């Protein structure tokens, strides 16, 4: 186990008791206060053994929470929504988590399409980079373009017109 994974596993072991809230016997859930931290964890370790369970808990939280409004824009996510995209479901979920985490950190952004799309995209790109680090064969050219835009500082400007289209259809 490499150092980063060991640290992550240690943090997860320390975090899980605080994540767990018993609703029923043996049922775990995530609360809004945990969303930013779990989002970062999934960005950094999208392939950890715990990631699928954490994603499921996060999606359950998202379905039941009124603390965030998550808009999935086809204009923004493009090929990620296409069946067969490498890690597509995980990347899509990460987009939602990034958007939600942004709204938890700054509740004034709850109904703001542009900053939430930007936060979701940035979170998804971080997870994408870590998916690629594990297997460069899972490259998605569409995300490579967004990664280059982020690296050059052009991501907000390139994303804005797509998010604006989405805002008019919501």
C-alpha positions in Angstrom: 0.0 0.0 0.0 1.5 3.3 -1.0 1.8 6.2 1.4 -1.1 8.2 -0.1 -3.4 5.2 0.1 -2.3 4.5 3.6 -3.1 8.0 4.7 -6.4 8.0 2.9 -7.3 4.6 4.4 -6.4 6.0 7.9 -8.5 9.1 7.3 -11.4 7.0 6.2 -11.2 4.8 9.2 -11.2 7.9 11.4 -14.0 9.5 9.4 -16.4 6.7 9.1 -17.6 6.8 12.8 -18.4 10.5 12.3 -20.1 9.8 9.0 -22.3 7.2 10.5 -25.7 8.2 11.9 -27.9 5.4 12.9 -31.3 5.8 11.3 -32.0 2.1 11.6 -29.9 -0.6 13.0 -26.7 -1.1 10.8 -27.7 1.7 8.3 -25.1 4.4 7.6 -25.8 7.8 6.1 -23.9 11.0 5.3 -24.9 14.5 6.6 -24.4 17.8 4.8 -21.5 18.7 7.0 -19.6 15.6 5.6 -20.2 16.3 1.9 -17.2 18.6 1.3 -14.8 16.2 2.9 -16.2 13.0 1.3 -16.2 14.8 -2.0 -12.4 15.6 -1.7 -11.8 12.0 -0.7 -13.5 10.7 -3.8 -11.6 13.2 -6.0 -8.3 12.0 -4.6 -9.1 8.3 -4.3 -11.9 7.5 -6.8 -10.8 3.8 -7.0 -10.3 3.1 -3.3 -12.2 0.0 -2.1 -14.4 2.3 -0.1 -15.3 4.6 -3.0 -18.4 2.7 -4.2 -20.0 2.6 -0.8 -19.2 6.3 -0.2 -20.7 7.2 -3.6 -23.8 5.3 -2.8 -24.1 7.1 0.6 -23.5 10.4 -1.1 -26.1 9.8 -3.7 -28.6 8.8 -1.0 -27.8 12.0 0.8 -28.2 14.0 -2.4 -31.6 12.4 -3.1 -32.9 13.3 0.4 -31.2 16.7 1.0 -32.6 20.1 0.5 -29.2 21.7 1.1 -28.2 21.6 -2.6 -29.8 21.9 -6.0 -28.0 19.8 -8.5 -28.5 20.5 -12.2 -27.1 18.0 -14.6 -26.5 19.9 -17.9 -26.2 17.8 -21.0 -24.5 20.7 -22.6 -21.8 20.6 -20.0 -21.4 16.9 -19.4 -21.6 15.9 -23.0 -20.1 12.5 -23.6 -19.9 11.7 -19.9 -23.6 10.8 -20.2 -23.0 8.4 -23.1 -23.1 4.7 -22.1 -19.6 3.2 -22.3 -17.6 6.3 -21.3 -14.8 5.0 -19.1 -15.7 5.7 -15.5 -18.7 7.6 -16.8 -21.1 6.9 -13.8 -18.4 7.7 -11.3 -17.4 10.9 -13.1 -21.1 12.0 -13.3 -21.6 11.3 -9.6 -18.4 13.3 -8.9 -19.7 16.2 -10.8 -22.9 16.2 -8.7 -20.8 15.9 -5.5 -18.6 18.8 -6.4 -21.6 21.0 -7.1 -23.3 20.0 -3.9 -20.1 20.5 -1.8 -19.8 24.0 -3.3 -23.3 24.8 -2.1 -22.7 23.4 1.3 -19.6 25.5 1.7 -21.3 28.6 0.4 -25.1 28.3 0.7 -25.6 31.6 -1.2 -24.7 29.6 -4.4 -27.5 27.2 -4.0 -29.5 28.5 -6.9 -26.6 29.7 -9.0 -26.1 27.5 -12.1 -22.7 28.9 -13.3 -20.7 28.5 -10.0 -22.2 25.1 -9.4 -21.4 23.8 -12.9 -17.9 25.1 -12.4 -17.5 23.4 -9.0 -18.9 20.2 -10.4 -16.6 20.3 -13.4 -13.5 21.0 -11.3 -14.4 18.1 -8.9 -15.0 15.8 -11.8 -11.6 16.8 -13.5 -9.8 16.0 -10.2 -11.3 12.6 -10.0 -10.6 12.1 -13.8 -6.9 12.9 -13.3 -6.8 10.2 -10.6 -8.6 7.7 -12.7 -6.1 8.3 -15.5 -3.2 8.0 -13.1 -4.4 4.4 -12.4 -5.1 3.6 -16.0 -4.1 6.0 -18.8 -6.2 3.9 -21.2 -9.4 5.3 -19.7 -8.8 8.7 -21.4 -11.9 10.7 -22.5 -10.9 13.4 -25.1 -13.8 15.6 -24.0 -12.4 15.7 -20.5 -8.8 16.2 -21.7 -10.1 19.4 -23.4 -11.6 20.6 -20.1 -8.5 19.7 -18.2 -6.4 21.8 -20.7 -8.9 24.7 -20.2 -8.5 24.4 -16.4 -4.7 24.3 -16.7 -4.7 27.5 -18.8 -7.2 29.3 -16.6 -9.8 29.3 -19.3 -12.3 26.9 -17.7 -14.7 29.4 -16.3 -14.9 31.4 -19.5 -15.4 28.2 -21.7 -17.9 26.7 -19.3 -20.0 29.9 -18.9 -21.9 29.8 -22.2 -22.8 26.1 -21.8 -24.0 26.7 -18.2 -26.0 29.7 -19.5 -27.8 27.5 -22.0 -28.6 25.1 -19.2 -29.9 27.9 -17.0 -32.4 28.9 -19.6 -33.8 25.4 -19.9 -34.2 24.8 -16.1 
